[in-house]
């Protein structure tokens, strides 16, 4: 696949869309990652695929779920994908070329997929999806490896009560205190030092 970030004008495009670091790159993931996503959705789900790239996952999701909204900011990537798909585009796959940070969350979305290890805007996505009533976020953006299922509607714990591993809605992860073991559970928090300016001991 052509590396669209090398096309003339990409730097201006990335700046205009607030894409930083590696956010403007699309590179496919391995089969294990895609299979994990597919196993976590059902026929009743309405899925929002954020950063859908060349639509390879969105096409497979469309075979399993009620509806898929595939949002990709790069017109060259999604345009090439649609050219290949042509008239085989599934009726339940809605492809949108737009910035996911701006695109209104469609009504009825139950699951969002964000496979973007270098995402710098997880907190914004989290807040918008939660407010829209989305139930789950499947992503590798927080831990930067592997994939997790975030319950968007679950109650978050106050950071002051955390002793051990935590994961924040803003995208930050870490350890508060010094007693946490490698296999200890991770506590979901609504705010943390990374997004509130507090200081704490990180080990």
C-alpha positions in Angstrom: 0.0 0.0 0.0 1.3 3.5 -0.9 2.6 5.4 2.1 0.2 8.4 2.0 2.2 10.4 4.5 4.9 10.9 1.9 2.5 12.5 -0.6 3.1 16.2 -1.1 0.9 18.2 1.3 0.6 15.6 3.9 2.3 17.7 6.6 -0.2 20.5 6.1 -3.0 18.0 6.1 -1.8 16.4 9.4 -1.5 19.8 11.0 -5.0 20.9 9.8 -6.5 17.7 11.3 -4.5 17.9 14.6 -2.6 14.6 13.8 0.6 14.4 15.8 3.5 11.9 15.9 2.4 8.7 14.1 -1.4 9.4 14.1 -1.4 10.1 10.4 0.1 6.7 9.5 -2.0 3.7 8.6 -0.4 0.3 8.9 -2.3 -3.0 9.2 -2.3 -5.0 12.3 -1.7 -8.8 12.6 -4.5 -11.4 12.3 -4.4 -12.0 16.0 -5.5 -8.5 16.7 -8.3 -8.5 14.1 -9.6 -11.9 15.3 -9.7 -10.6 18.9 -11.9 -7.7 17.8 -14.2 -10.0 15.8 -14.7 -12.4 18.7 -15.9 -9.5 20.9 -18.8 -8.3 18.8 -22.2 -9.9 18.2 -25.0 -9.6 15.6 -26.8 -7.1 17.8 -23.9 -4.6 17.9 -23.6 -1.3 16.0 -19.9 -0.6 15.6 -17.9 2.6 15.1 -14.5 1.8 13.6 -12.3 4.9 14.2 -9.3 5.2 12.0 -10.6 2.5 9.7 -7.7 2.7 7.3 -8.1 0.5 4.2 -11.4 -0.9 5.6 -10.0 -4.5 6.0 -11.4 -4.8 9.5 -14.6 -2.9 8.7 -15.5 -5.3 5.9 -15.1 -8.3 8.3 -17.1 -6.6 11.0 -19.9 -6.0 8.5 -20.3 -9.7 8.2 -20.9 -10.1 11.9 -22.7 -7.1 13.2 -25.8 -5.1 12.6 -24.1 -2.0 11.2 -20.6 -0.6 10.9 -19.6 3.1 10.7 -16.1 3.2 9.3 -14.4 6.6 9.8 -11.0 7.4 8.2 -9.5 10.8 8.0 -7.1 10.1 5.1 -8.9 10.5 1.7 -6.1 8.7 -0.2 -6.3 5.6 2.0 -10.0 5.3 2.1 -10.4 6.3 -1.5 -8.1 3.6 -2.7 -9.9 1.1 -0.5 -13.3 2.0 -1.9 -11.9 1.8 -5.4 -10.8 -1.8 -4.7 -14.1 -2.7 -3.0 -16.2 -1.1 -5.8 -19.8 -2.4 -6.1 -19.2 -5.1 -3.5 -19.6 -2.5 -0.7 -21.9 -4.1 1.9 -25.2 -2.3 2.6 -24.6 -2.2 6.4 -21.1 -0.7 6.0 -21.2 3.1 6.1 -17.9 4.6 5.1 -17.1 8.2 6.1 -14.0 10.2 5.2 -13.8 12.6 8.2 -11.8 13.4 11.3 -13.0 11.1 14.0 -12.6 13.9 16.5 -15.2 15.9 14.7 -17.5 13.3 13.3 -20.8 13.0 15.4 -21.2 9.7 17.1 -24.0 7.9 15.2 -27.1 7.0 17.3 -27.2 3.5 18.6 -23.5 2.7 18.5 -22.7 0.0 21.1 -19.1 -0.7 20.4 -16.2 1.5 19.2 -13.0 0.2 17.8 -9.8 2.3 18.0 -6.7 0.4 16.8 -4.2 3.2 17.0 -1.3 2.6 19.3 0.0 6.1 18.8 -3.3 7.9 19.4 -2.9 11.2 21.3 -6.6 11.9 21.7 -7.9 8.9 23.6 -9.5 11.1 26.3 -11.5 13.0 23.7 -12.7 9.8 22.1 -13.6 8.4 25.5 -15.6 11.4 26.6 -17.5 11.6 23.3 -18.3 7.9 23.1 -19.4 7.8 26.8 -21.7 10.8 26.4 -23.2 9.1 23.3 -24.1 6.0 25.3 -21.6 3.7 23.7 -20.9 0.7 25.9 -17.5 -0.6 25.0 -14.3 0.6 23.5 -11.9 -2.0 22.0 -8.5 -0.4 21.8 -4.7 -0.7 22.0 -4.2 3.0 22.4 -3.9 3.0 26.2 -1.3 0.3 26.9 0.3 0.6 23.4 0.4 -3.2 23.0 -2.3 -5.9 22.9 -5.9 -4.9 23.1 -8.2 -4.1 26.0 -12.0 -3.8 26.4 -12.9 -0.6 28.2 -16.3 -0.4 29.8 -17.2 3.1 29.0 -20.2 3.3 31.3 -18.6 1.7 34.4 -18.1 3.8 37.5 -14.6 5.2 37.9 -12.6 5.3 41.1 -11.2 8.5 42.6 -7.4 8.5 42.0 -6.8 9.3 45.7 -8.1 5.8 46.5 -5.8 4.0 44.1 -2.8 2.0 45.5 -1.4 0.1 42.5 -2.0 0.0 38.8 -4.4 2.4 37.3 -5.7 3.3 33.8 -7.3 6.7 33.2 -10.0 7.8 30.7 -7.4 10.3 29.4 -5.2 7.5 28.1 -2.6 7.5 30.8 -1.6 4.4 32.7 0.7 3.9 35.7 1.2 2.8 39.2 0.4 4.7 42.4 2.5 3.7 45.3 5.0 0.9 45.4 3.1 -2.2 46.4 1.6 -3.4 43.1 2.5 -6.7 41.7 2.7 -7.5 38.0 -0.6 -9.5 38.0 -2.6 -7.1 40.3 -5.8 -5.7 38.8 -5.9 -2.4 37.0 -8.2 0.3 38.5 -10.2 2.5 36.2 -10.0 6.2 37.2 -11.7 9.3 35.8 -8.7 11.6 36.3 -5.0 11.2 37.1 -1.9 13.3 37.4 -1.4 13.3 33.6 -4.7 15.1 33.1 -5.1 17.0 36.4 -1.6 18.3 37.1 -1.3 16.4 40.4 2.0 14.7 41.5 2.3 11.3 42.9 4.9 8.5 43.3 5.2 6.4 40.1 7.2 3.2 40.3 
